[in-house]
Amino acid sequence: MLNRRQFLLSSGGIVAVGWVAGHMPSLFAANTAPATMPDVEKFDITHTERQWREQLTAGQYFILREAGTEIPYSSPLNNEHRQGIFFCAGCDLPVFSSLTKFDSHTGWPSFWQPLEKAVVKRRDITFGVVRQEVHCRRCGGHLGHVFDDGPPPTGLRYCMNGAAMLFRPDKL
């Protein structure tokens, strides 16, 4: 029979293992990746699954094509502070300017506004929580989510996966 302390420790361990499994695509991708985005929208750039796998790294594919999420604080782009433009890693479309980037203390690169006509949003109810998923307008790649707890002037926080983007300095 478990005492209270053992119960709490084992419950915490189960939660921790679940969190790690959900954030370790290279070890658990077959079991934890959300289903591939349905093809309900038409995008300017399309490839077969095989072509996407050949073009992208495993981490980029997991995020852009399977709507995965990288581990917080794992992306070098989280600490990118130079002026420049962030591009979709799937199709090279400019999606965010460094002028709208801010430190949200969440572990992911965050912006208060995308570039004009760069992204589309889709309702996401994964894990029973309603969120707004953000995709590249041109290739449909999953970039992250947008929340309404950001700074002025928009009050929005576009919380993006660094692996879904490429950065080029001085492209403003």
Legacy VTK file of the C-alpha trace (Angstrom):
# vtk DataFile Version 3.0
C-alpha trace
ASCII
DATASET POLYDATA
POINTS 172 float
0.000 0.000 0.000
1.322 3.451 -0.924
1.570 6.217 1.629
0.778 9.798 0.638
4.404 10.726 -0.079
4.954 7.695 -2.326
1.717 8.407 -4.168
2.666 12.042 -4.814
6.192 11.149 -5.926
5.012 8.423 -8.285
2.263 10.683 -9.711
4.809 13.437 -10.309
7.088 10.939 -12.032
4.319 9.838 -14.365
3.539 13.455 -15.279
7.250 14.179 -15.869
7.642 11.137 -18.122
4.567 12.204 -20.093
5.942 15.717 -20.532
9.354 14.451 -21.664
7.750 11.998 -24.081
5.718 14.803 -25.610
8.783 16.964 -26.104
11.367 14.473 -27.345
10.500 13.892 -31.008
13.679 12.017 -31.840
12.956 9.384 -29.196
9.171 9.198 -29.183
7.988 10.735 -32.471
5.914 7.750 -33.524
3.815 7.904 -30.359
3.598 11.583 -29.480
3.357 13.679 -32.615
-0.082 15.133 -33.248
-1.672 13.913 -36.454
-0.416 15.497 -39.635
-2.315 18.640 -40.503
-5.373 17.825 -42.623
-5.247 18.973 -46.237
-8.322 21.196 -46.053
-6.542 24.286 -47.332
-4.595 24.748 -50.521
-1.147 26.283 -50.259
1.096 27.757 -52.951
3.922 25.359 -52.103
3.107 21.689 -51.672
5.278 18.596 -51.539
4.749 14.928 -50.887
5.580 13.640 -47.430
8.745 12.106 -48.861
9.821 15.399 -50.451
9.238 17.265 -47.155
11.302 14.651 -45.273
14.142 15.044 -47.773
14.055 18.844 -47.594
13.727 19.317 -43.816
15.695 18.096 -40.815
13.907 15.609 -38.550
13.183 18.378 -36.030
11.879 20.758 -38.683
9.647 18.050 -40.139
8.255 17.195 -36.690
7.290 20.819 -36.067
6.355 22.107 -39.535
4.540 19.050 -40.901
3.348 17.207 -37.750
2.542 20.276 -35.589
5.111 19.283 -32.986
6.653 21.555 -30.367
10.317 21.953 -29.546
11.629 21.836 -25.988
11.497 25.299 -24.354
14.796 27.226 -24.417
16.265 24.765 -26.954
16.322 27.110 -29.951
19.184 29.528 -30.559
16.597 31.871 -32.108
15.140 32.445 -28.652
18.277 34.476 -27.880
18.584 36.117 -31.303
18.654 39.887 -30.774
20.080 41.232 -34.049
17.983 43.137 -36.535
16.728 40.972 -39.334
13.942 38.808 -40.672
12.719 35.373 -39.595
11.767 33.105 -42.512
9.691 29.917 -42.676
12.121 26.985 -42.707
9.779 25.106 -45.040
9.495 27.581 -47.917
11.650 30.613 -47.061
8.709 33.035 -46.790
9.501 36.059 -44.562
7.183 35.648 -41.549
8.402 37.903 -38.692
10.578 40.980 -38.238
13.017 41.286 -35.367
11.403 44.665 -34.676
8.343 42.828 -33.283
10.284 40.226 -31.256
10.187 40.350 -27.472
11.269 38.177 -24.544
8.144 36.436 -23.279
10.105 34.330 -20.760
8.369 31.235 -22.157
11.379 29.605 -23.817
10.222 30.174 -27.398
10.873 33.079 -29.779
7.900 35.428 -29.387
6.591 38.260 -31.528
3.716 40.704 -31.139
2.907 40.739 -34.868
3.722 38.749 -38.025
4.652 40.335 -41.324
1.698 41.256 -43.522
0.114 38.266 -45.308
2.719 35.890 -43.869
0.658 33.581 -41.660
-2.753 31.954 -41.383
-4.422 30.821 -38.173
-6.373 27.688 -37.444
-8.366 26.652 -34.383
-6.500 24.004 -32.385
-8.234 21.900 -29.718
-5.344 19.537 -28.987
-5.257 18.414 -25.325
-8.792 19.798 -24.816
-7.597 23.407 -24.828
-8.781 25.879 -27.461
-5.852 27.739 -29.027
-5.022 29.480 -32.289
-2.424 27.611 -34.301
-0.181 29.678 -36.608
0.859 28.357 -40.035
2.942 29.711 -42.875
0.573 31.158 -45.481
2.605 29.788 -48.395
3.430 26.177 -47.414
1.087 25.538 -44.474
3.962 24.715 -42.132
3.080 24.797 -38.423
5.015 27.630 -36.769
3.466 27.771 -33.288
0.486 29.386 -31.524
-0.804 32.881 -30.837
-2.085 33.983 -27.419
-3.733 37.175 -26.188
-1.248 37.899 -23.378
1.360 39.841 -25.370
2.622 43.411 -25.117
1.250 46.551 -26.782
0.487 47.553 -29.410
-1.342 44.318 -30.379
-1.606 42.533 -27.032
-0.729 39.311 -28.876
2.067 36.802 -28.294
3.003 34.779 -31.357
4.865 31.955 -29.609
6.890 30.304 -32.396
9.090 27.238 -32.627
12.620 28.297 -33.509
13.183 25.139 -35.565
10.307 26.225 -37.832
12.180 29.384 -38.802
15.473 30.595 -40.235
16.972 33.984 -39.337
18.810 36.351 -41.648
20.331 39.434 -40.023
20.175 42.907 -41.548
17.356 42.068 -43.978
15.068 44.869 -42.739
LINES 1 173
172 0 1 2 3 4 5 6 7 8 9 10 11 12 13 14 15 16 17 18 19 20 21 22 23 24 25 26 27 28 29 30 31 32 33 34 35 36 37 38 39 40 41 42 43 44 45 46 47 48 49 50 51 52 53 54 55 56 57 58 59 60 61 62 63 64 65 66 67 68 69 70 71 72 73 74 75 76 77 78 79 80 81 82 83 84 85 86 87 88 89 90 91 92 93 94 95 96 97 98 99 100 101 102 103 104 105 106 107 108 109 110 111 112 113 114 115 116 117 118 119 120 121 122 123 124 125 126 127 128 129 130 131 132 133 134 135 136 137 138 139 140 141 142 143 144 145 146 147 148 149 150 151 152 153 154 155 156 157 158 159 160 161 162 163 164 165 166 167 168 169 170 171
